[in-house]
Amino acid sequence: MDEILDETVSSEDLKKFEAIYNEQVEASNVTTDATFNYAWCLVRSRYAADIRKGICLLETLFRDGNEQGRRDYVYYLAIGNAKLKEYSKALHYVRTFLTLEPGNQQVQHLETVIRKKNGKDGLLGIALAGGVVLAIGGLVGLGMAIAKK
């Protein structure tokens, strides 16, 4: 399941679904399927800007789309937010999904993966902050030692 957050879309698929979506936008007749397929590709992109655009499209579908697609929208909203390291939002969508399908093991596992990544990134942030404080303290101590001489 860790791979789901690392999975990227092929440029061919992205171009294909983007073209379909844009044709429908120009014709003022955008279908839910075209929007979802394009958003699905964007969320699986390696670029943060694409992922954000995909999230916006999925949020619109979730708010305005059909009831049958809600579980897919929520699932990919969780993945997109996790890929952007917005773990609290990702977990919100996971919990939303689990209210629709409490026994879904795939989403339960996704929740575990997101929580692990959140913990790793949090520990890394704490370690970096601690290292910065230590370096600043060393420089201040060195400055004081030089000033005394």
N, CA, C and O of each residue as an XYZ file, in Angstrom:
596
protein
N       0.845     -1.198      0.000
C       0.000      0.000      0.000
C       0.876      1.243      0.000
O       0.448      2.292     -0.480
N       2.109      1.149      0.533
C       2.987      2.312      0.494
C       3.156      2.803     -0.936
O       3.299      4.001     -1.181
N       3.139      1.860     -1.882
C       3.341      2.224     -3.276
C       2.262      3.152     -3.805
O       2.526      3.932     -4.720
N       1.068      3.093     -3.263
C      -0.030      3.925     -3.775
C       0.322      5.408     -3.653
O      -0.111      6.210     -4.481
N       1.078      5.773     -2.663
C       1.467      7.166     -2.508
C       2.652      7.522     -3.403
O       2.923      8.701     -3.634
N       3.354      6.514     -3.904
C       4.492      6.746     -4.789
C       4.143      6.542     -6.257
O       4.928      6.884     -7.141
N       2.971      5.988     -6.511
C       2.551      5.696     -7.885
C       2.378      6.998     -8.670
O       1.783      7.959     -8.182
N       2.909      7.009     -9.898
C       2.745      8.186    -10.747
C       2.050      7.792    -12.045
O       2.127      6.649    -12.493
N       1.382      8.756    -12.625
C       0.656      8.546    -13.864
C       1.624      8.675    -15.036
O       2.583      9.443    -14.978
N       1.366      7.921    -16.092
C       2.187      8.074    -17.290
C       1.811      9.383    -17.988
O       0.667      9.832    -17.916
N       2.766      9.970    -18.647
C       2.479     11.236    -19.343
C       1.459     11.020    -20.458
O       0.698     11.930    -20.787
N       1.439      9.818    -21.041
C       0.465      9.510    -22.093
C      -0.959      9.534    -21.548
O      -1.857     10.109    -22.163
N      -1.160      8.901    -20.385
C      -2.498      8.893    -19.777
C      -2.920     10.305    -19.387
O      -4.062     10.700    -19.619
N      -2.012     11.060    -18.801
C      -2.340     12.422    -18.388
C      -2.745     13.263    -19.599
O      -3.748     13.975    -19.558
N      -1.971     13.180    -20.665
C      -2.291     13.946    -21.878
C      -3.626     13.511    -22.472
O      -4.422     14.343    -22.910
N      -3.861     12.215    -22.484
C      -5.100     11.677    -23.055
C      -6.321     12.197    -22.297
O      -7.261     12.711    -22.904
N      -6.304     12.061    -20.970
C      -7.466     12.476    -20.179
C      -7.588     13.996    -20.080
O      -8.690     14.528    -19.944
N      -6.457     14.688    -20.148
C      -6.497     16.150    -20.161
C      -7.151     16.644    -21.448
O      -7.950     17.580    -21.422
N      -6.809     16.010    -22.580
C      -7.398     16.404    -23.864
C      -8.910     16.175    -23.869
O      -9.670     17.028    -24.328
N      -9.338     15.028    -23.360
C     -10.777     14.729    -23.293
C     -11.487     15.763    -22.425
O     -12.529     16.294    -22.809
N     -10.923     16.046    -21.260
C     -11.514     17.015    -20.341
C     -11.591     18.396    -20.983
O     -12.636     19.046    -20.939
N     -10.490     18.843    -21.578
C     -10.458     20.174    -22.185
C     -11.415     20.301    -23.361
O     -12.022     21.355    -23.551
N     -11.562     19.237    -24.158
C     -12.540     19.250    -25.255
C     -13.949     19.446    -24.707
O     -14.741     20.207    -25.264
N     -14.251     18.761    -23.622
C     -15.577     18.885    -23.033
C     -15.787     20.251    -22.385
O     -16.896     20.784    -22.406
N     -14.726     20.822    -21.808
C     -14.827     22.167    -21.235
C     -15.141     23.159    -22.348
O     -16.007     24.019    -22.190
N     -14.441     23.042    -23.472
C     -14.664     23.947    -24.600
C     -16.079     23.824    -25.156
O     -16.662     24.805    -25.618
N     -16.626     22.609    -25.107
C     -17.981     22.365    -25.604
C     -19.028     22.658    -24.534
O     -20.223     22.501    -24.782
N     -18.595     23.081    -23.350
C     -19.490     23.352    -22.215
C     -20.362     22.152    -21.873
O     -21.541     22.293    -21.549
N     -19.769     20.986    -21.950
C     -20.501     19.753    -21.671
C     -19.558     18.750    -20.991
O     -19.256     17.695    -21.547
N     -19.099     19.095    -19.781
C     -18.133     18.256    -19.072
C     -18.868     17.173    -18.298
O     -19.749     17.458    -17.487
N     -18.492     15.926    -18.561
C     -19.117     14.807    -17.850
C     -18.379     14.531    -16.543
O     -17.220     14.907    -16.367
N     -19.067     13.881    -15.658
C     -18.466     13.482    -14.380
C     -17.308     12.522    -14.632
O     -16.274     12.607    -13.969
N     -17.478     11.607    -15.587
C     -16.413     10.639    -15.878
C     -15.149     11.328    -16.385
O     -14.045     10.989    -15.958
N     -15.301     12.286    -17.285
C     -14.133     12.991    -17.817
C     -13.428     13.771    -16.715
O     -12.199     13.792    -16.654
N     -14.191     14.402    -15.859
C     -13.616     15.168    -14.752
C     -12.885     14.232    -13.795
O     -11.762     14.518    -13.379
N     -13.519     13.117    -13.448
C     -12.890     12.180    -12.522
C     -11.610     11.597    -13.121
O     -10.581     11.549    -12.446
N     -11.661     11.155    -14.373
C     -10.480     10.544    -14.987
C      -9.307     11.521    -15.040
O      -8.162     11.138    -14.799
N      -9.593     12.767    -15.353
C      -8.538     13.783    -15.380
C      -8.016     14.049    -13.967
O      -6.805     14.131    -13.760
N      -8.909     14.184    -13.007
C      -8.505     14.409    -11.613
C      -7.702     13.224    -11.089
O      -6.719     13.408    -10.370
N      -8.109     12.029    -11.441
C      -7.419     10.797    -11.023
C      -5.979     10.818    -11.536
O      -5.055     10.449    -10.811
N      -5.790     11.245    -12.775
C      -4.442     11.355    -13.332
C      -3.645     12.444    -12.617
O      -2.481     12.240    -12.274
N      -4.262     13.586    -12.396
C      -3.559     14.701    -11.757
C      -3.094     14.345    -10.349
O      -1.982     14.695     -9.957
N      -3.927     13.660     -9.597
C      -3.578     13.285     -8.225
C      -2.411     12.305     -8.217
O      -1.672     12.225     -7.236
N      -2.245     11.568     -9.296
C      -1.152     10.601     -9.386
C       0.095     11.184    -10.061
O       1.042     10.457    -10.360
N       0.087     12.483    -10.294
C       1.231     13.158    -10.908
C       2.367     13.282     -9.906
O       2.165     13.131     -8.701
N       3.558     13.555    -10.409
C       4.699     13.790     -9.514
C       4.840     15.265     -9.164
O       5.691     15.635     -8.355
N       4.010     16.107     -9.769
C       4.107     17.554     -9.558
C       3.014     18.042     -8.604
O       1.835     17.733     -8.777
N       3.428     18.805     -7.600
C       2.492     19.285     -6.571
C       1.371     20.128     -7.173
O       0.228     20.035     -6.726
N       1.673     20.943     -8.170
C       0.644     21.790     -8.786
C      -0.437     20.936     -9.441
O      -1.623     21.255     -9.352
N      -0.028     19.849    -10.100
C      -1.004     18.932    -10.704
C      -1.859     18.277     -9.631
O      -3.077     18.166     -9.770
N      -1.208     17.847     -8.565
C      -1.940     17.172     -7.484
C      -2.976     18.122     -6.894
O      -4.114     17.727     -6.640
N      -2.581     19.379     -6.676
C      -3.531     20.370     -6.131
C      -4.715     20.574     -7.070
O      -5.857     20.665     -6.619
N      -4.450     20.647     -8.371
C      -5.524     20.815     -9.354
C      -6.458     19.600     -9.313
O      -7.679     19.746     -9.371
N      -5.876     18.409     -9.213
C      -6.684     17.193     -9.110
C      -7.547     17.188     -7.862
O      -8.706     16.776     -7.901
N      -6.979     17.650     -6.749
C      -7.732     17.731     -5.501
C      -8.908     18.689     -5.653
O     -10.011     18.395     -5.192
N      -8.681     19.826     -6.293
C      -9.778     20.798     -6.504
C     -10.907     20.170     -7.324
O     -12.084     20.332     -7.002
N     -10.537     19.457     -8.380
C     -11.562     18.804     -9.207
C     -12.308     17.736     -8.409
O     -13.530     17.623     -8.512
N     -11.583     16.961     -7.624
C     -12.221     15.916     -6.818
C     -13.122     16.513     -5.738
O     -14.188     15.967     -5.452
N     -12.705     17.627     -5.136
C     -13.558     18.272     -4.134
C     -14.857     18.762     -4.761
O     -15.921     18.672     -4.149
N     -14.766     19.279     -5.978
C     -15.978     19.714     -6.689
C     -16.873     18.523     -6.980
O     -18.088     18.598     -6.798
N     -16.283     17.426     -7.430
C     -17.073     16.220     -7.696
C     -17.718     15.705     -6.413
O     -18.882     15.302     -6.411
N     -16.957     15.722     -5.332
C     -17.492     15.238     -4.062
C     -18.687     16.074     -3.627
O     -19.685     15.544     -3.138
N     -18.576     17.382     -3.810
C     -19.641     18.295     -3.395
C     -20.843     18.228     -4.359
O     -21.993     18.220     -3.921
N     -20.571     18.182     -5.653
C     -21.639     18.312     -6.642
C     -21.940     17.033     -7.419
O     -22.953     16.959     -8.116
N     -21.071     16.020     -7.307
C     -21.203     14.824     -8.137
C     -22.234     13.843     -7.623
O     -22.962     14.105     -6.665
N     -22.271     12.707     -8.293
C     -23.256     11.682     -7.926
C     -22.825     10.905     -6.691
O     -21.643     10.840     -6.356
N     -23.794     10.330     -6.038
C     -23.575      9.589     -4.789
C     -22.705      8.358     -5.023
O     -21.884      8.021     -4.170
N     -22.867      7.672     -6.175
C     -22.118      6.435     -6.415
C     -20.616      6.677     -6.487
O     -19.835      5.798     -6.123
N     -20.198      7.853     -6.951
C     -18.782      8.125     -7.095
C     -18.107      8.657     -5.848
O     -16.885      8.803     -5.823
N     -18.871      8.946     -4.824
C     -18.308      9.594     -3.631
C     -17.168      8.815     -2.998
O     -16.181      9.405     -2.558
N     -17.294      7.516     -2.948
C     -16.234      6.720     -2.317
C     -14.926      6.854     -3.080
O     -13.862      6.932     -2.465
N     -14.984      6.883     -4.429
C     -13.769      7.059     -5.223
C     -13.188      8.457     -5.043
O     -11.972      8.622     -4.946
N     -14.061      9.463     -5.001
C     -13.592     10.833     -4.826
C     -12.862     10.977     -3.494
O     -11.781     11.562     -3.425
N     -13.458     10.442     -2.455
C     -12.876     10.558     -1.113
C     -11.554      9.795     -1.036
O     -10.596     10.271     -0.427
N     -11.503      8.634     -1.642
C     -10.280      7.820     -1.628
C      -9.121      8.587     -2.273
O      -8.031      8.664     -1.705
N      -9.357      9.143     -3.440
C      -8.284      9.861     -4.126
C      -8.009     11.228     -3.510
O      -6.908     11.758     -3.661
N      -8.976     11.803     -2.827
C      -8.705     13.021     -2.046
C      -7.732     12.700     -0.911
O      -6.834     13.489     -0.614
N      -7.913     11.556     -0.290
C      -6.999     11.135      0.780
C      -5.594     10.920      0.218
O      -4.610     11.362      0.811
N      -5.504     10.251     -0.911
C      -4.195      9.985     -1.520
C      -3.521     11.288     -1.943
O      -2.339     11.491     -1.666
N      -4.261     12.165     -2.607
C      -3.686     13.428     -3.058
C      -3.154     14.261     -1.907
O      -2.046     14.793     -1.981
N      -3.934     14.375     -0.850
C      -3.490     15.160      0.296
C      -2.289     14.511      0.990
O      -1.395     15.209      1.468
N      -2.270     13.199      1.043
C      -1.122     12.511      1.647
C       0.134     12.742      0.806
O       1.220     12.923      1.357
N      -0.004     12.738     -0.518
C       1.152     12.983     -1.384
C       1.690     14.398     -1.201
O       2.884     14.634     -1.384
N       0.825     15.333     -0.846
C       1.247     16.713     -0.575
C       1.714     16.890      0.870
O       2.079     17.992      1.280
N       1.701     15.802      1.636
C       2.085     15.785      3.045
C       1.132     16.608      3.908
O       1.513     17.141      4.950
N      -0.099     16.695      3.455
C      -1.154     17.336      4.250
C      -1.927     16.200      4.932
O      -3.054     15.864      4.570
N      -1.265     15.638      5.926
C      -1.743     14.399      6.530
C      -3.049     14.561      7.285
O      -3.866     13.640      7.280
N      -3.278     15.693      7.933
C      -4.530     15.852      8.675
C      -5.716     15.855      7.709
O      -6.759     15.272      8.008
N      -5.564     16.500      6.567
C      -6.639     16.475      5.559
C      -6.819     15.066      5.007
O      -7.943     14.602      4.818
N      -5.706     14.393      4.752
C      -5.774     13.031      4.228
C      -6.507     12.117      5.205
O      -7.348     11.313      4.803
N      -6.186     12.245      6.472
C      -6.852     11.421      7.482
C      -8.329     11.781      7.615
O      -9.157     10.913      7.888
N      -8.658     13.047      7.425
C     -10.067     13.466      7.427
C     -10.831     12.716      6.328
O     -11.922     12.200      6.568
N     -10.256     12.661      5.134
C     -10.926     11.967      4.038
C     -10.984     10.459      4.269
O     -11.964      9.810      3.902
N      -9.943      9.907      4.874
C      -9.961      8.477      5.202
C     -11.105      8.186      6.171
O     -11.846      7.220      5.993
N     -11.244      9.029      7.201
C     -12.336      8.823      8.176
C     -13.703      8.998      7.509
O     -14.655      8.285      7.829
N     -13.789      9.953      6.581
C     -15.044     10.134      5.840
C     -15.377      8.873      5.058
O     -16.522      8.421      5.057
N     -14.373      8.306      4.392
C     -14.581      7.071      3.635
C     -15.040      5.962      4.566
O     -15.976      5.225      4.255
N     -14.376      5.845      5.710
C     -14.701      4.754      6.633
C     -16.086      4.908      7.253
O     -16.648      3.925      7.735
N     -16.653      6.119      7.255
C     -18.043      6.249      7.698
C     -18.979      5.679      6.632
O     -20.066      5.194      6.947
N     -18.547      5.741      5.354
C     -19.354      5.163      4.274
C     -19.191      3.651      4.220
O     -20.160      2.927      3.989
N     -17.958      3.167      4.433
C     -17.645      1.738      4.397
C     -16.692      1.391      5.543
O     -15.480      1.324      5.342
N     -17.231      1.171      6.731
C     -16.375      0.960      7.908
C     -15.425     -0.235      7.804
O     -14.364     -0.223      8.429
N     -15.768     -1.239      7.051
C     -14.943     -2.444      6.986
C     -13.975     -2.484      5.828
O     -13.371     -3.529      5.589
N     -13.796     -1.410      5.103
C     -12.940     -1.411      3.927
C     -11.468     -1.515      4.341
O     -10.892     -0.565      4.872
N     -10.872     -2.685      4.087
C      -9.503     -2.946      4.531
C      -8.473     -2.136      3.756
O      -7.445     -1.754      4.314
N      -8.731     -1.870      2.484
C      -7.805     -1.077      1.688
C      -7.660      0.329      2.282
O      -6.551      0.855      2.371
N      -8.767      0.926      2.683
C      -8.736      2.271      3.251
C      -8.177      2.238      4.675
O      -7.487      3.169      5.090
N      -8.468      1.183      5.417
C      -7.884      1.052      6.749
C      -6.360      0.983      6.648
O      -5.645      1.569      7.461
N      -5.877      0.260      5.639
C      -4.427      0.165      5.438
C      -3.854      1.512      4.992
O      -2.771      1.904      5.425
N      -4.586      2.216      4.125
C      -4.163      3.556      3.704
C      -4.030      4.472      4.927
O      -3.090      5.260      5.021
N      -4.968      4.361      5.849
C      -4.913      5.161      7.073
C      -3.629      4.859      7.851
O      -2.977      5.772      8.357
N      -3.274      3.586      7.942
C      -2.055      3.185      8.642
C      -0.821      3.777      7.957
O       0.085      4.276      8.624
N      -0.792      3.721      6.633
C       0.339      4.260      5.872
C       0.460      5.765      6.099
O       1.559      6.278      6.311
N      -0.660      6.464      6.054
C      -0.648      7.920      6.245
C      -0.163      8.258      7.656
O       0.637      9.176      7.840
N      -0.647      7.517      8.642
C      -0.212      7.782     10.027
C       1.296      7.552     10.182
O       1.972      8.320     10.866
N       1.827      6.493      9.548
C       3.263      6.218      9.617
C       4.055      7.341      8.963
O       5.044      7.815      9.521
N       3.624      7.763      7.788
C       4.332      8.848      7.081
C       4.266     10.137      7.894
O       5.243     10.882      7.970
N       3.130     10.390      8.490
C       2.973     11.581      9.323
C       3.965     11.535     10.488
O       4.594     12.543     10.809
N       4.100     10.390     11.106
C       5.037     10.234     12.213
C       6.474     10.404     11.771
O       7.256     11.066     12.454
N       6.841      9.813     10.632
C       8.210      9.939     10.124
C       8.533     11.387      9.802
O       9.588     11.892     10.189
N       7.627     12.061      9.093
C       7.869     13.459      8.724
C       7.912     14.351      9.954
O       8.686     15.307     10.008
N       7.077     14.036     10.945
C       7.083     14.808     12.184
C       8.393     14.641     12.931
O       8.944     15.616     13.441
N       8.899     13.418     13.002
C      10.178     13.165     13.674
C      11.330     13.818     12.916
O      12.259     14.344     13.528
N      11.270     13.785     11.591
C      12.308     14.426     10.790
C      12.317     15.924     11.042
O      13.383     16.525     11.172
N      11.145     16.528     11.111
C      11.040     17.962     11.392
C      11.602     18.306     12.754
O      12.302     19.306     12.913
N      11.294     17.479     13.732
C      11.812     17.706     15.090
C      13.335     17.571     15.101
O      14.026     18.365     15.738
N      13.855     16.565     14.394
C      15.304     16.362     14.336
C      15.984     17.543     13.653
O      17.024     18.009     14.118
N      15.416     18.026     12.569
C      16.001     19.178     11.878
C      15.975     20.417     12.759
O      16.957     21.156     12.823
N      14.865     20.646     13.431
C      14.754     21.814     14.319
C      15.776     21.696     15.455
O      16.417     22.682     15.821
N      15.924     20.507     16.002
C      16.905     20.294     17.069
C      18.322     20.541     16.577
O      19.136     21.120     17.296
N      18.621     20.112     15.371
C      19.941     20.338     14.789
C      20.223     21.816     14.585
O      21.336     22.280     14.831
N      19.218     22.556     14.138
C      19.374     23.999     13.944
C      19.637     24.681     15.280
O      20.519     25.534     15.380
N      18.879     24.313     16.298
C      19.067     24.908     17.630
C      20.472     24.598     18.147
O      21.138     25.464     18.715
N      20.909     23.377     17.950
C      22.240     22.973     18.396
C      23.321     23.768     17.668
O      24.283     24.213     18.295
N      23.180     23.952     16.370
C      24.153     24.710     15.578
C      24.194     26.172     16.023
O      25.268     26.755     16.166
N      23.029     26.750     16.238
C      22.971     28.149     16.692
C      23.623     28.276     18.065
O      24.377     29.216     18.318
N      23.333     27.339     18.936
C      23.951     27.342     20.267
C      25.465     27.253     20.178
O      26.171     27.932     20.924
N      25.967     26.427     19.280
C      27.413     26.301     19.087
C      28.015     27.598     18.580
O      29.085     28.005     19.033
N      27.348     28.243     17.655
C      27.852     29.518     17.129
C      27.849     30.600     18.196
O      28.799     31.376     18.299
N      26.788     30.654     18.988
C      26.720     31.631     20.075
C      27.846     31.371     21.073
O      28.515     32.308     21.509
N      28.057     30.129     21.430
C      29.136     29.774     22.371
C      30.494     30.139     21.808
O      31.347     30.654     22.532
N      30.709     29.880     20.522
C      31.964     30.226     19.873
C      32.151     31.740     19.864
O      33.247     32.235     20.127
N      31.094     32.466     19.566
C      31.149     33.926     19.550
C      31.487     34.477     20.923
O      32.280     35.411     21.049
N      30.883     33.897     21.952
C      31.160     34.357     23.313
C      32.597     34.058     23.699
O      33.231     34.876     24.366
N      33.127     32.911     23.301
C      34.495     32.551     23.625
C      35.482     33.484     22.942
O      36.488     33.880     23.531
N      35.194     33.825     21.720
C      36.055     34.760     20.975
C      35.984     36.148     21.580
O      36.997     36.839     21.687
N      34.768     36.564     21.981
C      34.579     37.895     22.559
C      35.326     38.051     23.877
O      35.776     39.152     24.197
N      35.467     36.975     24.652
C      36.176     37.023     25.934
C      37.664     37.204     25.745
O      38.331     37.747     26.625
N      38.198     36.768     24.632
C      39.649     36.864     24.393
C      39.957     38.226     23.980
O      41.118     38.546     23.723
